Each structure stands twice: as structure tokens, then as C-alpha cells.
Amino acid sequence: MAKGKPGIQDQYLKQMQQNGLTVRIVMVNGKELVGTIAGFDAFTVLVSVGDVEVMVYKSAIAVIGPTGSDKP
């Protein structure tokens, strides 16, 4: 990937974070998290779940997407 050009993963996470969307994250072990994206870097995603922030390794995430509960 060219330096300075954000990848699709970063664009997707940034859009969800900036819009404050509630996301559903399904882990590779089948467990689920529902919250908002507080931040992310090359290897982790910081998810706000209630009043707790949970750091998740991207390699442990199977699926991530909006819950749909934020639609008008």
C-alpha cells in the first residue's frame, strides 16, 4: 500500500468512529461486542461498551458492521 494513502480498513473504521455509529463486532471465537469505535491503530480497535473501553486485536475480529439501530 502506498504510504500516506489510507487503506479501506482505516477508511471504514474512521467513518464509523466519526459518525458515532453503534457497531456489532463478532470475534473469531463467536463472542460479540456492541458499542462505538473509540479509536484504532494498525493492530487494535478500541471499543466503548457502556462505560468501559475494550481493546480488541484486529486479528481476533471476524466481522464488524453497524447494528442498524442508528438509522433514522
C-alpha positions in Angstrom: 0.0 0.0 0.0 1.2 3.5 -0.8 2.4 5.5 2.1 0.0 8.3 3.1 -3.0 6.7 1.4 -5.4 5.2 4.0 -6.5 1.6 3.4 -10.1 0.5 3.1 -10.0 -0.8 6.7 -8.9 2.5 8.1 -11.5 4.4 6.0 -14.3 2.1 7.2 -13.3 2.4 10.9 -12.8 6.2 10.7 -16.3 6.6 9.1 -17.9 4.5 11.8 -16.0 6.4 14.5 -16.7 9.9 13.1 -20.4 9.1 12.7 -20.7 7.7 16.2 -22.4 4.6 14.8 -23.1 1.7 17.1 -21.2 -1.3 15.8 -21.5 -5.1 16.3 -18.2 -6.9 16.4 -18.2 -10.7 16.1 -15.0 -12.2 17.3 -13.3 -15.3 15.7 -14.3 -17.3 18.9 -18.0 -16.3 18.3 -18.3 -13.8 21.1 -19.9 -10.5 20.3 -19.3 -6.9 21.3 -21.7 -4.0 20.7 -20.5 -0.4 21.2 -18.9 2.5 19.4 -15.4 2.8 18.0 -13.3 5.0 20.3 -10.1 4.6 18.3 -8.0 2.3 16.3 -4.4 1.7 15.0 -2.7 -0.8 12.8 -3.3 -3.7 15.2 -6.1 -2.8 17.6 -9.6 -1.4 17.8 -10.7 0.4 21.0 -14.5 -0.1 21.5 -16.6 1.8 24.0 -19.1 -0.7 25.5 -21.3 1.1 28.1 -18.9 3.0 30.4 -16.0 0.6 29.7 -13.4 0.7 26.8 -12.3 -2.6 25.5 -9.2 -3.0 23.3 -9.5 -5.8 20.7 -6.8 -7.1 18.4 -7.9 -6.8 14.8 -6.7 -10.4 14.2 -9.4 -11.5 16.6 -12.2 -9.8 14.7 -14.2 -12.0 12.2 -17.0 -9.4 11.3 -17.6 -5.8 12.1 -20.5 -3.6 11.0 -23.2 -1.2 12.0 -26.0 -2.6 14.2 -28.6 -0.6 12.2 -30.1 0.9 15.4 -28.7 4.3 14.4 -30.9 4.7 11.4 -33.5 7.5 11.5 
